Amino acid sequence: MSKNKSIKCMIIFIVLLLIVFQSNIVAQDKKKCLFISDDPWPGSTEDQDLIAYLEQTYTVEIFDDDTEIGDGVVSIDDIKTYDFGFISEMVDSKVLIPLKGCPIPLFYLEVYGRTYTTGWCPHPGEFWGGEGSGTIKIVDDTGHPLAAGYAKDAEIEIVEGSDEPDAWLTYCDPGVDFIQIAVLASNPTHNNIFGIEAGTALFPNASNQVDPNLVSENRCVGFGIHSAAYSTMTADSWKFIDAGISWLLGEDVAVDEIDAEKPEFFKLGQNYPNPFNPSTKITFSLKTKGHTTLTVYNAMGQLITTLADQDMNVGTYHVTFDARELPSGIYFYQIKSGEFTQVKKMMLMK
């Protein structure tokens, strides 16, 4: 073999080693999701899309009723090795008993049935239900991250229409302090999306009084979609799921206004610092009021994250992009506001 061919083979070998090494680092950095369901996929089809979606970002371990978490087969210490829990189809109450007090951040997708087990409501109590309509209404007027950028009074279809009687949106009316985000459009007294902060006093079982000594250790989120309607979830549903998990993990992004004076033109600034590790700040100016999105893509054109997706007033803003979970490389960020669109390049160098 010639010297040039040997060098070429060595270079290819080193590149392949770097790719494998980088892939392993990314895999190790993935947060761990404890996925709990009454009848998880592949045993049933309801959870199939959910699990596949979560596995794009997280390491997912699936638990079902047979795991008997509540019987001590899985300890609290085991549960705490996960970064968050995702509760899909409602499971037996004994499975949820160790989750009382939220030893890890929790995301409930059905939010009915046994939510009293984790202390949101007294038992018995008015805590769940189902509706045939697939539309919710945003009631949050603070711009909370759980609202996924939607403004107050926006009506959003999160489940496409269905003739199936079980294709419900569900609701939960917590008896504890909670963050109200969205209600059923068909019945504004029932909460469809809400959050509960860490440190919130919870209900013990079979009690009508919260216990100040029993508090939520972590955040939790409720988003009421019945498992029979998972297959008809719209793109907006996935946005709320992403927003909820980001908030649970403390990764929600804040867009801060730094200058309320009217800019003379639209502008997307160059991120600073650049190159950066692990975070950088992006500044942009809006000449007119309008719905604005700020998104980040990798070099393959794949969407990495959405930093802003909301109605915004005239002014100059900045937002921080945290890339600690991403590999080094070239990334692109794009702003769209009305007819204004601009793209810039940035480099993550670890």
C-alpha positions, 0 to 999 in steps of 0.5 A, spaced: 500 500 500 502 506 498 504 512 503 498 516 500 493 511 501 495 509 508 494 516 510 488 517 506 485 510 510 488 513 517 484 520 516 478 516 514 479 511 520 480 517 525 474 521 522 469 515 523 472 514 530 470 522 531 463 521 529 462 515 533 465 518 539 461 524 538 454 520 537 456 517 544 457 523 547 450 526 544 447 519 547 450 520 554 447 527 554 440 525 553 435 526 558 432 520 561 424 519 561 420 515 565 414 513 560 408 510 564 402 507 561 396 502 562 398 499 556 404 502 552 406 500 545 407 495 542 402 492 546 397 497 543 397 503 538 395 509 542 402 510 545 406 509 539 407 516 536 408 519 543 414 514 544 417 515 537 417 523 538 420 523 545 425 518 543 428 523 538 430 527 544 430 523 550 432 516 552 425 513 554 424 507 558 417 504 558 413 502 564 406 499 565 402 496 570 406 490 570 412 493 573 408 494 579 412 501 581 407 501 587 409 495 590 417 497 591 419 493 585 422 500 583 424 504 588 424 512 589 431 512 588 430 508 582 425 513 580 429 519 581 435 517 576 430 519 571 430 527 569 422 527 568 416 522 568 411 522 562 404 519 564 400 517 558 394 512 559 391 512 566 395 507 570 393 503 576 393 508 582 398 503 586 403 505 580 402 512 582 403 512 589 410 513 589 410 519 585 406 523 590 409 529 591 413 529 584 420 526 586 421 528 579 418 533 574 411 530 571 407 530 565 400 528 565 397 527 558 390 524 560 389 528 567 383 525 569 382 518 573 387 518 578 390 525 579 388 525 586 393 520 587 399 525 586 396 530 590 392 535 586 385 534 588 382 531 594 379 524 593 373 524 592 372 530 588 371 534 581 377 532 578 376 529 571 371 529 565 371 528 557 369 533 552 367 531 544 370 538 542 377 538 540 378 546 541 382 549 547 382 557 549 388 560 552 386 564 558 393 565 560 395 573 560 402 573 562 406 570 556 407 563 561 412 558 557 407 553 558 402 557 553 407 555 547 407 563 545 400 563 544 396 569 546 390 570 551 383 568 548 386 564 542 382 558 540 386 552 538 384 545 535 389 540 539 385 534 536 382 533 530 374 532 529 372 525 530 365 521 531 368 516 536 365 518 543 371 516 546 375 521 542 375 526 548 379 532 550 379 531 558 380 536 564 382 537 571 380 542 576 386 542 581 384 544 588 391 546 589 394 552 587 396 552 579 398 556 573 392 556 569 394 556 561 388 553 557 381 551 558 376 547 554 373 552 549 366 548 550 366 549 557 371 554 560 370 552 567 374 546 566 382 546 565 385 543 559 393 545 560 396 547 567 402 547 571 404 546 578 410 549 581 415 546 585 413 547 593 406 547 592 402 544 598 398 538 596 392 534 598 394 527 602 389 522 600 382 522 602 382 529 605 379 536 603 385 540 606 392 541 603 397 539 607 403 544 608 408 539 610 406 535 603 409 539 597 411 538 590 418 537 590 418 538 582 414 542 577 408 538 574 404 539 567 397 537 565 395 537 558 388 533 557 388 529 551 384 522 552 388 516 549 383 515 544 385 521 541 392 521 541 392 519 533 388 525 531 393 530 535 395 536 531 401 540 530 399 544 536 399 539 541 406 537 540 408 544 541 404 544 547 408 538 549 415 541 547 413 547 551 411 543 557 417 538 558 422 544 557 418 548 563 419 542 567 426 541 566 427 549 567 429 550 559 424 555 558 426 560 554 425 568 555 424 573 550 426 580 553 425 586 551 431 591 551 428 597 548 421 599 547 422 605 542 420 604 535 426 601 531 426 604 524 427 598 520 427 590 521 433 587 523 436 580 526 443 581 529 449 577 529 449 572 535 454 574 540 459 571 542 460 567 536 463 562 536 460 560 542 460 555 548 455 553 550 450 559 550 449 565 546 445 571 545 441 573 539 438 580 538 432 582 533 428 589 532 421 589 529 419 595 526 411 593 526 407 589 531 406 582 528 406 574 529 414 573 530 418 566 530 425 565 531 428 558 530 434 554 530 436 549 524 442 545 524 447 544 518 442 539 515 436 544 515 433 540 521 429 544 526 433 544 532 428 549 537 423 554 536 426 560 541 420 565 539 413 564 536 408 569 539 405 576 537 410 581 539 410 589 539 414 594 536 421 594 539 428 591 540 429 584 543 434 579 545 433 571 547 439 566 549 440 560 545 443 554 550 446 549 546 449 545 552 445 539 549 448 539 542 454 537 538 459 542 535 458 545 529 454 550 524 447 552 526 443 557 522 437 561 526 431 565 522 426 570 524 420 571 521 415 577 522 410 579 517 413 579 510 420 580 514 425 574 513 432 573 515 437 568 516 444 568 520 449 563 521 453 561 528 458 556 530 458 552 536 465 550 538 466 545 544 
